[in-house]
Amino acid sequence: MSRSAASGLLADASPAVTPGPTTAPGSGSLPSLDLRIPTSTDEVTSTTKEAATWLDAHWQDWVAGGVRIIFIVVLALVLRAAVRKLITQLIARMSKPAESEAAEPGRLGGLLANSGVVNTERRQQRSEAIGSVLRSVASFTILGTAALMVLSALGVNLAPLLASAGVAGVAIGFGARNLVTDFLSGVFMIMEDQYGVGDEIDTGVATGTVLEVGLRVTKLRGAGGEIWYIRNGEVKRIANMSQGWSTASVDVQIGYKEDLERVEALIHETAQALAKEAPFDELVWAPVTVLGMESVAADSVVLRIEARTAPGKASLVGRTLRQRLKAAFDLSGIKLKEEALPTVAAVPVSALLDIAPPSVLADPTSARSLATPIPAQGAAGEDAGATTRIL
């Protein structure tokens, strides 16, 4: 093979390079370059100049977009930190007791629910729950807005995304309306401090001790040990037996003929002695009051007594007060009921039927008993005597 033939074969095998890009320089997209490797110095120089020209025309936009994204992210983080700090300070101020509450004297150790003051620990727990909800909402709102702004800075069209999110939100709203109702009800229950962990409540469908308060479900422990899961949105009314104070009502039965003034004095004396003993000195919050007669019967009367106690302690105080009053009545000789009058035993009807009817001969003073028979005189006399006896 000659040198000229070999040169021709190499020329046919060498890759060809297009002379220039298919897009004009300065446009917003990368130039469409041929991927074949340039072989000459002029081709390499031309391609390098074109790339440098394109980078020189767009590097400012890249830097501006990057700075804008960094600014959005930093601003969102700073704003989120500031809002969370403000919420924390607000919660700390809410949980801090007022000066009048801190200076309030008393032996109850801060349990002044009967005067409208909420327990400090309980208020702190409620404030922390509210703060957690507010911080979560603030973080979601700020970071979600920042993410949308970053996507917009990257050139993403947000219109389809927002439209899809709106449609999805409406669908989820209709499908999960019960969930939203439960969530909002839980938020307001916590904010209004309707109940807390350890409270004895009656929700209408269940009664028990609160084990857990969530934004969607409240967990109760029933009297029989069962656990109730109650959706917050289904609760229409709540009776809290652990807030404020409780009332212990005791009905005392005494004999009808007992002196009521003496009995009332004995009741007050016994209740005062009970209120001075531990632990009832912390449980009885007001003097025992005798309201008066609740009912009157032929052999007894019933007096009603009320005592204001610590929340949830009415049953304990009521049982102990009944026991002390019974012992005091026994020592004082006060009868709980009048003795019944003796009753005559009833005679059965069968016994009455066996009794013979009354006879005139049973009375010795009757004319029949005093009559003497006529002595007999012959046959006629016998007939007359018989007649006399018959008569």
Legacy VTK file of the C-alpha trace (Angstrom):
# vtk DataFile Version 3.0
C-alpha trace
ASCII
DATASET POLYDATA
POINTS 391 float
0.000 0.000 0.000
1.349 3.428 -0.914
1.725 6.402 1.498
-1.045 8.327 -0.298
-3.539 5.447 0.160
-2.787 5.198 3.885
-3.302 8.936 4.321
-6.638 8.694 2.621
-7.824 5.918 4.952
-6.796 7.919 8.062
-8.621 10.968 6.770
-11.778 8.953 6.292
-11.529 7.494 9.854
-10.931 10.847 11.617
-14.076 12.414 13.320
-15.575 15.492 11.810
-16.466 18.534 13.939
-19.205 21.018 13.145
-17.932 24.526 12.774
-20.069 26.161 15.455
-23.024 25.937 17.935
-26.586 25.605 16.808
-27.835 28.306 19.229
-26.961 31.904 19.308
-24.718 33.085 22.125
-26.427 34.974 24.881
-29.530 32.742 24.905
-30.804 31.265 28.189
-29.893 27.638 27.421
-26.666 25.791 26.889
-25.365 25.751 23.282
-25.961 22.518 21.424
-22.411 21.375 20.697
-21.398 18.349 18.724
-19.925 15.688 20.977
-17.279 14.672 18.436
-13.731 15.354 19.540
-12.093 18.268 17.732
-8.825 17.359 16.031
-7.413 20.695 14.966
-6.135 23.601 16.985
-8.573 26.015 15.394
-11.538 23.868 16.300
-10.442 23.577 19.969
-9.881 27.329 20.180
-13.273 28.103 18.671
-15.125 25.736 21.023
-13.348 27.142 24.092
-14.193 30.704 23.119
-17.853 29.821 22.670
-18.042 28.179 26.130
-16.301 31.125 27.765
-18.658 33.535 26.059
-21.706 31.594 27.315
-20.382 31.450 30.910
-19.525 35.150 30.851
-23.080 35.947 29.766
-24.794 33.850 32.481
-22.552 33.745 35.570
-24.178 36.872 36.988
-27.619 35.258 36.852
-26.267 32.176 38.595
-24.652 34.203 41.357
-27.764 36.341 41.824
-29.989 33.255 42.023
-27.669 31.555 44.524
-27.481 34.678 46.689
-31.274 34.999 46.570
-31.730 31.373 47.680
-29.183 31.719 50.499
-30.866 34.937 51.631
-34.291 33.262 51.685
-33.013 30.286 53.680
-31.109 32.426 56.181
-34.039 34.816 56.608
-36.424 31.911 57.170
-34.162 30.344 59.800
-33.651 33.647 61.594
-37.368 34.454 61.529
-38.222 30.947 62.788
-35.737 31.243 65.659
-37.077 34.693 66.609
-40.712 33.555 66.559
-39.929 30.449 68.617
-38.082 32.584 71.156
-41.011 34.981 71.427
-43.388 32.055 71.924
-41.119 30.603 74.619
-41.036 33.926 76.456
-44.808 34.220 76.194
-45.268 30.699 77.599
-42.857 31.427 80.449
-44.834 34.553 81.280
-48.101 32.608 81.209
-46.768 29.897 83.531
-45.304 32.401 86.004
-47.708 33.036 88.936
-48.831 36.551 89.661
-47.437 38.474 92.631
-50.777 38.337 94.425
-50.791 34.568 94.047
-47.213 34.191 95.274
-47.936 36.318 98.319
-51.193 34.558 99.132
-50.837 32.970 102.603
-52.477 29.695 103.447
-51.943 26.156 104.505
-53.098 24.613 101.252
-49.709 24.832 99.607
-50.912 26.705 96.532
-54.048 24.625 95.912
-56.283 27.657 95.898
-58.690 26.496 93.252
-61.649 27.527 95.385
-60.622 31.155 94.966
-60.125 30.883 91.224
-56.333 30.417 91.234
-55.027 27.552 89.129
-52.273 25.242 90.357
-48.829 26.463 89.233
-47.647 23.056 88.035
-50.874 22.443 86.180
-50.718 25.861 84.536
-47.125 25.218 83.490
-48.073 21.931 81.831
-50.918 23.599 79.968
-48.637 26.448 78.869
-46.035 24.019 77.570
-48.675 22.183 75.549
-49.907 25.442 74.026
-46.329 26.521 73.310
-45.563 23.259 71.526
-48.579 23.709 69.258
-47.731 27.334 68.488
-44.074 26.541 67.748
-45.051 23.725 65.399
-47.516 25.929 63.520
-44.972 28.749 63.242
-42.219 26.426 61.954
-44.521 24.832 59.388
-45.728 28.202 58.089
-42.303 29.867 57.864
-40.395 26.921 56.399
-43.197 26.085 53.964
-43.232 29.650 52.644
-39.432 29.641 52.327
-39.509 26.387 50.367
-41.992 27.841 47.867
-39.821 30.954 47.437
-36.728 28.820 46.802
-38.566 26.834 44.137
-39.667 30.065 42.534
-36.080 31.345 42.517
-34.975 28.140 40.779
-37.440 28.827 37.989
-40.024 26.224 38.920
-43.536 27.153 37.877
-45.581 27.176 41.098
-49.001 27.598 39.522
-49.615 23.873 38.847
-48.150 22.986 42.241
-50.371 25.435 44.107
-53.418 24.357 42.116
-52.733 20.704 42.908
-52.168 21.543 46.559
-55.460 23.439 46.667
-57.402 20.562 45.157
-55.699 18.072 47.460
-56.417 20.305 50.446
-60.099 20.482 49.600
-60.277 16.700 49.134
-58.458 16.051 52.384
-60.644 18.608 54.139
-63.812 16.798 53.101
-62.396 13.354 53.790
-60.723 14.165 57.092
-63.152 16.705 58.511
-63.571 14.591 61.651
-59.813 14.594 62.140
-59.674 18.366 61.758
-62.581 18.737 64.201
-60.822 16.530 66.748
-57.593 18.494 66.358
-59.209 21.912 66.765
-61.282 20.710 69.736
-58.137 19.362 71.391
-56.331 22.663 70.899
-59.149 24.655 72.508
-59.505 22.127 75.350
-55.835 22.566 76.196
-55.901 26.351 75.801
-58.985 26.704 78.010
-57.644 24.210 80.581
-60.850 22.216 80.632
-59.066 19.231 82.174
-55.596 17.800 82.649
-53.764 14.606 83.525
-54.991 13.224 86.843
-58.393 14.948 86.772
-61.606 13.045 87.408
-63.971 13.969 84.580
-67.329 12.941 83.159
-67.542 13.281 79.380
-71.073 11.936 79.073
-70.000 8.725 77.353
-67.415 7.733 79.967
-66.256 8.718 83.443
-62.771 8.226 84.822
-59.328 9.637 85.545
-57.472 11.392 82.730
-54.321 9.490 81.737
-53.340 11.442 78.646
-54.542 14.562 76.865
-53.787 14.642 73.157
-54.745 16.951 70.355
-56.991 14.269 68.846
-57.791 11.692 71.570
-58.202 11.831 75.351
-57.384 8.674 77.336
-59.350 7.886 80.522
-59.036 5.193 83.190
-62.489 4.031 84.280
-63.558 2.975 87.758
-63.329 -0.699 86.764
-59.802 -0.343 85.374
-60.855 -0.055 81.738
-59.225 2.506 79.449
-61.420 4.783 77.343
-60.185 6.477 74.166
-62.442 9.438 73.464
-62.155 11.637 70.386
-62.030 15.286 71.330
-64.470 16.240 68.593
-67.136 13.902 70.023
-67.126 15.474 73.493
-70.145 17.772 73.859
-69.904 18.420 77.602
-67.311 17.835 80.316
-67.824 17.716 84.082
-64.511 18.128 85.888
-64.654 16.883 89.471
-61.018 17.803 90.185
-61.056 21.555 89.591
-62.051 24.178 92.131
-63.501 22.318 95.097
-65.857 19.456 95.909
-68.834 19.159 98.261
-69.312 16.263 100.654
-73.032 15.747 101.425
-73.931 13.571 104.435
-77.477 12.652 105.520
-77.771 11.929 109.282
-80.803 10.062 110.629
-81.868 10.628 114.254
-84.884 9.696 116.343
-88.047 11.730 116.029
-88.029 12.790 119.702
-84.364 13.840 119.863
-83.438 17.448 120.618
-82.376 18.972 117.289
-80.355 21.791 118.842
-78.337 19.314 120.875
-77.782 17.148 117.825
-76.614 20.115 115.708
-74.187 21.204 118.409
-72.770 17.690 118.575
-72.410 17.593 114.790
-70.493 20.880 114.726
-68.231 19.735 117.554
-67.440 16.447 115.823
-66.814 18.120 112.448
-64.490 20.733 113.974
-62.489 18.011 115.711
-62.188 16.150 112.394
-61.061 19.276 110.523
-58.164 19.783 112.982
-56.701 16.329 112.477
-54.239 15.360 109.759
-54.708 14.832 106.847
-58.212 16.302 107.009
-56.858 19.706 107.976
-55.742 19.979 104.318
-58.842 18.361 102.856
-61.638 20.277 104.602
-61.636 23.812 103.209
-64.695 25.266 104.939
-66.627 24.657 108.176
-69.260 21.952 108.069
-72.768 23.362 107.591
-76.021 21.788 108.808
-78.560 22.673 106.142
-81.571 21.416 108.115
-84.094 18.614 107.937
-84.166 16.762 104.659
-87.111 14.486 105.486
-89.437 13.639 108.393
-90.905 10.204 109.208
-93.019 8.804 112.043
-89.997 7.456 113.913
-87.040 9.521 112.601
-85.862 12.701 110.911
-82.972 13.189 108.463
-80.546 16.118 108.687
-78.378 17.086 105.719
-74.779 18.189 106.276
-72.420 19.702 103.696
-68.669 20.289 103.784
-66.449 21.953 101.170
-63.423 19.772 100.490
-60.403 19.543 98.230
-61.229 18.437 94.682
-61.838 14.718 94.449
-61.820 14.196 98.238
-65.540 14.503 98.961
-66.078 10.747 99.257
-63.206 10.311 101.729
-64.346 13.190 103.923
-67.989 12.041 103.780
-67.208 8.465 104.867
-64.974 9.591 107.710
-67.545 12.123 108.923
-70.275 9.465 109.039
-68.046 7.206 111.108
-67.191 9.968 113.592
-70.846 11.037 113.931
-71.970 7.475 114.614
-69.402 7.122 117.410
-70.393 10.520 118.872
-74.101 9.602 118.826
-73.386 6.337 120.628
-71.472 8.143 123.377
-74.179 10.779 123.777
-77.047 8.277 123.762
-78.733 9.753 120.693
-81.009 7.258 119.037
-81.049 6.921 115.300
-84.647 5.695 115.337
-87.522 5.587 117.818
-88.457 2.242 119.279
-91.529 0.685 117.721
-94.750 0.316 119.867
-95.640 -3.236 120.992
-98.152 -4.897 118.752
-100.882 -7.421 119.699
-100.542 -10.759 118.061
-103.310 -11.348 115.590
-105.655 -14.272 116.192
-105.941 -16.554 113.191
-109.348 -16.887 111.584
-109.387 -20.668 112.096
-109.123 -20.183 115.861
-112.070 -17.811 115.818
-114.154 -20.347 113.963
-113.483 -23.000 116.663
-114.867 -20.795 119.450
-118.479 -21.794 120.473
-121.131 -19.103 120.322
-121.992 -17.390 123.625
-124.655 -18.997 125.894
-126.945 -17.451 128.487
-126.038 -20.237 130.879
-122.481 -18.913 130.992
-123.787 -15.971 133.061
-124.759 -17.171 136.589
-126.889 -14.075 137.128
-129.058 -14.648 134.111
-132.739 -15.610 134.526
-132.133 -18.929 132.817
-129.375 -19.852 135.280
-131.495 -18.814 138.329
-134.590 -20.786 137.243
-135.371 -24.002 139.205
-137.164 -26.925 137.691
-140.690 -27.864 138.869
-140.770 -31.168 140.787
-142.461 -34.080 139.002
-146.047 -35.184 140.181
-147.281 -38.280 138.328
-147.543 -38.446 134.644
-149.098 -35.071 134.341
-146.482 -33.736 136.622
-143.747 -35.329 134.558
-145.223 -33.765 131.430
-145.421 -30.387 133.164
-141.883 -30.784 134.514
-140.649 -31.688 131.097
-142.403 -28.693 129.678
-140.889 -26.498 132.373
-137.409 -27.843 131.655
-137.856 -27.299 127.966
-138.909 -23.763 128.519
LINES 1 392
391 0 1 2 3 4 5 6 7 8 9 10 11 12 13 14 15 16 17 18 19 20 21 22 23 24 25 26 27 28 29 30 31 32 33 34 35 36 37 38 39 40 41 42 43 44 45 46 47 48 49 50 51 52 53 54 55 56 57 58 59 60 61 62 63 64 65 66 67 68 69 70 71 72 73 74 75 76 77 78 79 80 81 82 83 84 85 86 87 88 89 90 91 92 93 94 95 96 97 98 99 100 101 102 103 104 105 106 107 108 109 110 111 112 113 114 115 116 117 118 119 120 121 122 123 124 125 126 127 128 129 130 131 132 133 134 135 136 137 138 139 140 141 142 143 144 145 146 147 148 149 150 151 152 153 154 155 156 157 158 159 160 161 162 163 164 165 166 167 168 169 170 171 172 173 174 175 176 177 178 179 180 181 182 183 184 185 186 187 188 189 190 191 192 193 194 195 196 197 198 199 200 201 202 203 204 205 206 207 208 209 210 211 212 213 214 215 216 217 218 219 220 221 222 223 224 225 226 227 228 229 230 231 232 233 234 235 236 237 238 239 240 241 242 243 244 245 246 247 248 249 250 251 252 253 254 255 256 257 258 259 260 261 262 263 264 265 266 267 268 269 270 271 272 273 274 275 276 277 278 279 280 281 282 283 284 285 286 287 288 289 290 291 292 293 294 295 296 297 298 299 300 301 302 303 304 305 306 307 308 309 310 311 312 313 314 315 316 317 318 319 320 321 322 323 324 325 326 327 328 329 330 331 332 333 334 335 336 337 338 339 340 341 342 343 344 345 346 347 348 349 350 351 352 353 354 355 356 357 358 359 360 361 362 363 364 365 366 367 368 369 370 371 372 373 374 375 376 377 378 379 380 381 382 383 384 385 386 387 388 389 390
